Amino acid sequence: MIDIDPSHFGTRASGEPWRVDIILAEGFVLVELSGVVEVLRMANRINPTTLFDWTYRSVKGGYVSCRAGLGTLSEPLTDRPTADYVFVIGNTNSDHLELSLGTTISAYSYRKAKVILLSEAASRYISEHPNGSGDHTTHWENRAVLQERGDPGGEGTYALAVDDGRVVTCAGMGATVDLTLGLVGNHMSAAGVMTVADILLHEKIRDFKTLQPFGGKRLSMTGDKELDQCIELMQSHMEDPMPIAELVTRVGISSRSLERRFHSKLNTTPNTYYRELRLNRANNLLLNTTLSVREVGMACGFPNGFSSLYRSFFGITPTAIRKTKKVSGQRV
């Protein structure tokens, strides 16, 4: 569950719904907005009285849309917020100026609201408020961007969410549902929370300490311990790729056994998987950092021939994808 200040209970009339502000900026992540609103809506649906009211807000108010083409009207931010919780939704543009909300976050915190920052909103806060303790998280893609930029906020955990007592930083995306279910758990029974999860077909509610897949450096999706260990080593050796012979030595299996396991579980070869893993990392850096094409190639273990490899895999050159980003002004 999300901890809240007990003194806040005394400021509310009995039976009054809990107030939630949801802050959006143009290009917001739809799955995160849905992960908040649908959980709150389902909680209201199964409860005899309305538990939650929510208000969409943005810096200036008005219509705000996501990259999927959907949007909503919003109220402008206020200097004297009255919400009990505030969610800041992530954005397809990680550098969107309206994610810089230090003053707004302080205003909510001063009035004892719980502030919850998702994905890019979390990474922006981390970058602007480095505390050196590592008590924060963001989506693994955003963490990689912070690290490659040399940002002091690049260090931290790969947990789904972290509550440092002032704000909750969260990886966002699908983890938004888990986090919002935790919030709901403050105000209804455990059975009620499980009913909401069941309606959403959300089989397991993950706790904050659960590591993110892939970026969390703990992968157990294949069900094969040695294969998972090998993939974890690949993930942690992007810039200086390990030879397959060294990987199998570290894991303690033969090259032939590793080949069979990759083919059986992932329908690919170890070399192909490793190369594509690094190319996808390179794509993320191209779209979300100002590193040169050569620097991106070096950071992902391609000292030579990076542009050709990238084009053969994605069907477009690194330079061309950079131009696409500049035209759109947002993450692709």
Stockholm file with secondary structure:
# STOCKHOLM 1.0

chainA/1-332         MIDIDPSHFGTRASGEPWRVDIILAEGFVLVELSGVVEVLRMANRINPTTLFDWTYRSVKGGYVSCRAGLGTLSEPLTDRPTADYVFVIGNTNSDHLELSLGTTISAYSYRKAKVILLSEAASRYISEHPNGSGDHTTHWENRAVLQERGDPGGEGTYALAVDDGRVVTCAGMGATVDLTLGLVGNHMSAAGVMTVADILLHEKIRDFKTLQPFGGKRLSMTGDKELDQCIELMQSHMEDPMPIAELVTRVGISSRSLERRFHSKLNTTPNTYYRELRLNRANNLLLNTTLSVREVGMACGFPNGFSSLYRSFFGITPTAIRKTKKVSGQRV
#=GR chainA/1-332 SS CCCCCGGGGGGSCTTCCEEEEEECCTTBCHHHHHHHHHHHHHHHHHSSSCCEEEEEEESSCEEEEBTTSCEEEEEECCSSCCCSEEEECCBSSTTCGGGCCHHHHHHHHHTTCEEEEETHHHHHHHHHSCCSSCCCCCCHHHHHHHHHTTCGGGCCCCBSEEECSSEEEECCTTHHHHHHHHHHTTTSCHHHHHHHHHHTTCCCCCCTTCBCTTTTSCCCSSSCHHHHHHHHHHHHCSSSCCCHHHHHHHHTSCHHHHHHHHHHHHSSCHHHHHHHHHHHHHHHHHHHCCCCHHHHHHHTTCSSSHHHHHHHHHSSCHHHHHHHHHHHTSCC
#=GC SS_cons         CCCCCGGGGGGSCTTCCEEEEEECCTTBCHHHHHHHHHHHHHHHHHSSSCCEEEEEEESSCEEEEBTTSCEEEEEECCSSCCCSEEEECCBSSTTCGGGCCHHHHHHHHHTTCEEEEETHHHHHHHHHSCCSSCCCCCCHHHHHHHHHTTCGGGCCCCBSEEECSSEEEECCTTHHHHHHHHHHTTTSCHHHHHHHHHHTTCCCCCCTTCBCTTTTSCCCSSSCHHHHHHHHHHHHCSSSCCCHHHHHHHHTSCHHHHHHHHHHHHSSCHHHHHHHHHHHHHHHHHHHCCCCHHHHHHHTTCSSSHHHHHHHHHSSCHHHHHHHHHHHTSCC
//
